[in-house]
């Protein structure tokens, strides 16, 4: 069990007075990839396709569909190529896929996808464990992936994981995180998603990191946030990010997923809980909440366990 | 099943730019009363006393200990008098108890308690169902309770439930809620706790209601907030309330409790999840989180079910 408290978590970062909220938010739905990759129940290709079809029907316009990672690491997503070949074609719906390296890019290009995401690390420890290279070496690893992808006309998103704390080092220095993120963007990514992979962040930390990015010339228009709800902070942190001007938020239908490093069942921020807050704040998002709740109730049945989303529990009758 | 969406929930209330955070927050721990009263597993007097002793040892200074409600309504708290007689005496720790009416006050005075809370309603429907009287009649019912209590030197807190929505009427008018709350305070209460009894509120609503109170002459120094996490919004709403200047927050260790009207297992804001956020924001609260998590792990064993708190799940190894 990770001793989060001994690592000085949560880090103490008072929050300054924040700003106004955006009028519209893009929800980047990561359930099919970040959610399912951590689920132990193996789903069939048909179930995954039905999940994507339902998410699109609920109005979600960015669906991170799968990952071209090695099937040995993530057996759940071993059917990535078949999935991409059979994706429901819905006008206005984008299907980015995660690509860990050049081999993954080859498979993605072969499958004819239009948009990829790469997955970098904000800490040395996580880089060594998850990328099998050092912090500094990751840029060399990603450089040919991004340049080949952009040359082929693909859009590239960068993920930066462990931005607010990791289970080995505690809290990384915000200036260092921002510098790492800027270098990933400079490779040719059009957006960077800041991940709280173990869910330890609090709102002051979010605002501080966004300021650190601003100081290295990266504005909130190029940033997204990706919170996990391990410590119950995901929605508060999202509120802080929205207040700071961020308008792309990652979430997972039904709160699917989790982090294997946090030894807890708690997954991503649930899309339904996010939508409830956005609805209440009058922020546009394009999602039909009732349709989405029905989808998550259906997915919970496929996985044989209740949804982690509070909204799904309250509205879904499950 | 209540059709929350047909009731127009969540209500759309955009949030203005909020203010700075308080440097210190008083946590009003409601687990022993609001938490346990909704738990179906009956606990012994010894377990309840041990719970209170552990909560005090964890640094919580306001413990709402029990309720002098009719044992027919809340069998779990039928031992209120014995509990009060055996309360652990800890310097600086207050033990308010809930008192529904004059009969309850008689029992509370007999037990020698120093502090009571009354439980009013912000909506007509909930008043009729929970108080067996109309909205307007509740003041006549509470008037002798509060005047006799204050004459006897007792401190009196007012609860105002269903401030942000109820399962029959939808969202009440903020000006009407503020007027009802002001009248409860005018009876002689020194603090009013604004309850989101079914957990539907979002941050803009919180700020709007606090402004409505200000407009009827009730400042944030006399207000507390009481959020349920039914729709996952409790901590975000708390953040909004803190930003508006509120510095007393109700919560329940381990997220104990629930609302019988919401047909969901989700209870109060978990004290641990609140403490994690306050810790991260550098806001003083006096609570030892590790001790509190151990307490909630122990209580979860007594109740035979996992804690609803994300922090307890992540840190408690349960």
Interface residues (C-beta under 8 A of the other chain):
Chain A: X1 X4 X5 X10 X11 X12 X13 X14 X15 X16 X17 X18 X19 X20 X21 X199 X201 X202 X203 X204 X205 X229 X230 X231 X232 X233 X235 X236 X238 X239 X240 X243 X262 X263 X264 X265 X266 X270 X272 X273 X276 X277 X279 X280 X281 X282 X283 X289 X290 X309 X310 X311 X313 X314 X315 X317
Chain B: X1 X4 X5 X10 X11 X12 X13 X14 X15 X16 X17 X18 X19 X20 X21 X199 X201 X202 X203 X204 X205 X229 X230 X231 X232 X233 X235 X236 X238 X239 X240 X243 X262 X263 X264 X265 X266 X270 X272 X273 X276 X277 X279 X280 X281 X282 X283 X289 X290 X309 X310 X311 X313 X314 X315 X317
